[in-house]
Amino acid sequence: MTELEIKKTPSTPKVWYSSDEATLRIEGRSFPENARDFYGPIIQWIESNTSNLGSLFTVSINLEYYNTASSKFLMEIFHLLEKIQNTGDCKVTIQWHYMEDDDDMRDAGLEYKQFIHVPFELISFN
């Protein structure tokens, strides 16, 4: 499996894959100038590594803020994960992290959870 690591910038999150945990992590703020340029390689990485994900694959998202364009690509990632889950070869879990007092991020996670048919965990933290 190819490695994935994208460094955090003031307008883009850190993205990396931990093979030890079989977890793809997206953390930080997401309002890239061109969301397709930023999220396209992540989507391509998932597609290219679908057969190497193993039996369990987790995507952990911990965003302080994201814009509408990022939301569109997050949904695209979630639909791709749903497709992977439906093959039956890999159990996919999405973890949506949010600060316990951030109602907007909690509500965003609840909305995604309604539309995505894979295990979707909402995880609050201080």
ZIMO-V953410 format. One record per pair of residues at least 12 apart in sequence whose ideal C-beta (glycine too) atoms are under 8 Angstrom apart, sorted by the first residue. I is the first residue (numbers start at 0). J is the second residue. D is the distance in Angstrom with one decimal. If there is no record, write none. Layout:
BEGIN
I:J:D
I:J:D
END
This chain:
BEGIN
0:16:7.8
0:18:6.5
0:48:5.2
0:51:4.2
0:52:7.8
1:44:7.0
1:47:6.9
1:48:6.4
2:16:6.4
2:18:7.8
3:15:6.2
3:16:4.3
3:23:7.1
3:41:7.3
3:44:4.9
4:16:7.5
5:37:7.9
5:40:7.5
5:41:7.5
7:26:7.5
7:27:4.8
9:28:7.4
10:28:6.6
10:29:7.7
10:30:5.1
10:31:5.6
10:32:6.9
11:27:7.0
11:28:7.5
11:29:6.3
11:30:8.0
11:31:4.9
11:37:5.5
12:25:5.1
12:26:5.4
12:27:3.5
12:28:6.4
12:29:5.1
12:62:6.3
13:25:7.6
13:26:5.2
13:27:5.4
14:26:7.9
14:41:6.0
16:44:7.6
20:57:7.1
21:52:7.2
21:53:5.8
21:55:5.4
21:56:5.5
21:57:6.3
22:56:7.8
22:57:4.3
22:58:7.3
22:59:5.5
23:41:7.9
23:45:7.4
23:56:7.5
23:57:7.3
23:58:4.8
23:59:7.1
24:58:7.9
24:59:4.8
24:60:7.9
24:61:7.5
25:41:7.8
25:58:7.4
25:59:7.3
25:60:4.9
25:61:7.2
25:62:6.9
26:59:7.9
26:60:7.8
26:61:4.5
26:62:7.2
27:61:7.9
27:62:6.8
27:63:6.7
28:62:6.8
28:63:5.2
28:64:4.9
28:65:7.3
29:62:5.6
29:64:7.1
29:65:4.0
29:66:6.9
29:69:4.1
30:64:6.9
30:65:6.8
30:66:4.2
30:68:7.7
30:69:6.5
31:68:7.4
31:69:7.1
34:66:7.7
34:68:3.7
34:69:5.5
34:71:6.9
34:72:5.3
35:72:7.3
37:72:7.7
38:69:7.3
38:72:3.6
38:73:7.8
38:75:7.3
38:76:7.2
41:76:6.8
42:72:7.3
42:75:6.2
42:76:6.2
42:79:6.4
45:76:6.9
45:79:5.7
45:80:7.5
45:83:7.7
46:79:6.9
49:83:5.7
49:89:7.8
52:83:7.0
52:89:4.9
53:89:6.7
54:88:7.5
54:89:6.1
54:90:6.3
55:89:7.1
55:90:5.3
55:92:7.5
56:80:7.8
56:83:7.2
56:89:5.4
56:90:7.3
56:91:5.2
56:92:7.5
57:91:7.6
57:92:4.7
57:93:7.6
57:94:6.3
58:76:7.1
58:80:6.3
58:91:7.3
58:92:7.5
58:93:5.1
58:94:7.1
59:94:4.4
59:96:6.8
60:73:7.3
60:93:7.1
60:94:6.8
60:95:5.5
60:96:6.6
61:96:3.8
61:97:7.9
62:104:7.1
70:107:7.8
73:111:7.4
74:111:7.3
74:114:7.6
77:93:6.6
77:111:6.3
77:114:7.7
77:115:4.6
77:117:7.6
78:115:7.5
80:93:6.6
80:115:7.5
80:117:5.7
81:115:5.8
81:116:5.6
81:117:5.4
84:116:7.5
84:117:4.6
90:118:7.7
91:117:4.8
91:118:7.3
92:117:6.9
92:118:4.6
92:119:7.7
92:120:6.6
93:111:7.7
93:115:6.8
93:117:6.1
93:118:7.1
93:119:4.8
93:120:7.0
94:120:4.8
94:122:5.6
95:107:7.8
95:108:3.6
95:111:6.7
95:112:7.5
95:119:6.7
95:120:6.8
95:121:5.3
95:122:6.8
96:122:4.9
96:123:7.8
96:124:6.3
97:121:7.1
97:122:7.5
97:123:5.9
97:124:7.7
98:123:7.1
98:124:6.4
98:125:7.3
99:123:4.1
99:124:6.6
99:125:6.2
105:121:6.6
105:123:7.1
108:121:4.8
109:121:6.9
END
